[in-house]
Amino acid sequence: MGKALEGVKILDMTHVQSGPTCTQLLAWFGADVIKVERPGVGDATRGQLRDIPDVDSLYFTMLNHNKRSVTLNTKADKGKEIFVKLIKECDVMVENFAPGALDRMGFSWERIQELNPRMIFASIKGFGPGEFEDCKVYENVAQCAGGAASTTGMLGGVPLVTGAQIGDSGTGLHLAFGIVTALFHRETSGKGQRVECAMQDGVLNLCRVKLRDQQRLQHGPLNEYSQFGEGIPFGEATPRAGNDSGGGQPGRILKCKGWETDPDAYTYFITQAAVWGNVCDVIGKPEWKEHPDYAKPAARLPRLNEVFGAIEDWTMTKTKFEVMDICNPLNIPVGPILSMKEIAADEALRKTGTVVEVDHPERGPYLSVGNPVKLSDSPSEVERSPLLGEHTDEILRDVLGMSEEDIASAKAEGAV
Ligand code: COA
C-alpha cells in the first residue's frame, strides 16, 4: 500500500523537539524527510541527556525516526550552493531556528520564494509578531506564556508545568497540520506559501477552556470548580483547579487500594450526570439517587468534596484496574493513572504500534512512541533515526545529481 505523503520531499532544518516532532509525523506518513545538520555537530539533542556514552541519545532517536541525514554547512559558500539546489528540489522546508537565523544565513522567505515558488516554508517560533518576537523559547517558557502554567497546579500552590510537551510536540503537531493544508491548497493554486506557528499560540489553543472560564468569571463563580463548594472566593483570573475536570462533568483523581506505597495507585473518576444512578449504586449510596441534595448535578456542585469523599471511600477498597473493571460495564467514565513503566509494558499499545521497539546500530533495541494517527490505507512503520550524515552521499548524488568528484570537493572544503 502506498504511503499517504509518498513523493513529498521535506527539507528539514529543524532541531531539538518542536520542529523534529512535526517532520517525524510527515516522515511517518511517507514523506522523504531530508534532515540538514551542521557537519561534525548535528542536532544538539544527539548529545543531550545521553544514557550511553557516544551514542545518539534517546531524546534524538525518538524524535527523528524515518528521516535521512545530510550534513551541510549552510554558512559556507559551497554549502549555500548545495542548499539552493535542495530548496529547488523540495516541496516543503521546515525550520525552528531562533528568530532571524535563516535571514542571517541569507535565506529569507522572499529569497526562498524566488528560488522555488511552489515551496511551502514552515516555521516555529516562540512568539508571533509583537513585543517578544525576537525571543528564544523552550518548552516550559511556552507553557508559561501560553496560559497553561497559570491554570495548572493546586489552588494556592505555585504555577505548574505539565509533563506533556504541549509547547514543543503540541506546536509540532499544529505545524504539520498547517503544512498538509498548504500542500492541499497548492494542488489548486500551484503556489507554495508560508506557514507559521508560534509556541505561545499553540499552547493557548490547547488551553482554550481556560480562556472560556476567564470570560465566564465575569458572570459569577465557576461553580464546577472545587473551590466553589469550599467557599473560597474567586479572584480576577482563571484559578488553578487541581485535578478538577475541565468540562461540565465533575471529576477528580481518587486514591485506590495500595496508594500508601504505590505513587500511581489512583484513578480518575468522572461523575457523569447520565450515569449518576450507577455511581450511587456502586459506591453504596442508593439513597443519593432521589435525595434533593444529590440527585441533580446542580445540587451536587456545592458538595463535591463530600461526593468525591464517598466515592474515594469506595475506590480505596479496589485497585485502579478493579475500578475500571467494575465501572466500565456501568458506563461510568474512569481511568487508571498509568505510570510510564506500565505503559512501556502495555500489550495493547504494542499491538496497535503506539509503543514500538526499534533497533539501532549503535544503541541496540529501544522503545519509542509510534504514530498516534492511524490511516486505514497508509500504515506507518517506524524506522530508526539516521546517524549524523548517514545519507549525505546518497542525497547529493541521487537527489541533487552531483558527481562523485563534486561531492569529494564539497567534502574537502568542509561544506558537507
Ligand atoms: N550550517 C551552519 N550553521 C547552522 C546550521 C547549518 N547546517 N544549522 C544551524 N546553524 C546555525 C544557525 O544559523 C545559528 O547561527 P546564528 O545564530 O549565527 O545565526 C546557530 O546555528 C544556532 O541556531 P539557534 O536556532 O539560534 O540555536 P540555539 O541553540 O541558540 O537556540 C532554540 C535553540 C530552540 C532556543 C532556538 O532555536 C529557538 O528559539 N527556536 C524557535 C523556537 C523553538 O522551536 N523552540 C523549541 C525548541 S524544542
Boltz pocket constraint, residues with backbone or C-beta under 6 A from the ligand:
constraints:
  - pocket:
      binder: B
      contacts: [[A, 15], [A, 16], [A, 17], [A, 18], [A, 19], [A, 36], [A, 37], [A, 38], [A, 39], [A, 44], [A, 72], [A, 73], [A, 74], [A, 75], [A, 96], [A, 97], [A, 98], [A, 99], [A, 100], [A, 101], [A, 102], [A, 104], [A, 105], [A, 124], [A, 125], [A, 126], [A, 135], [A, 136], [A, 137], [A, 138], [A, 139], [A, 168]]
      max_distance: 6.0
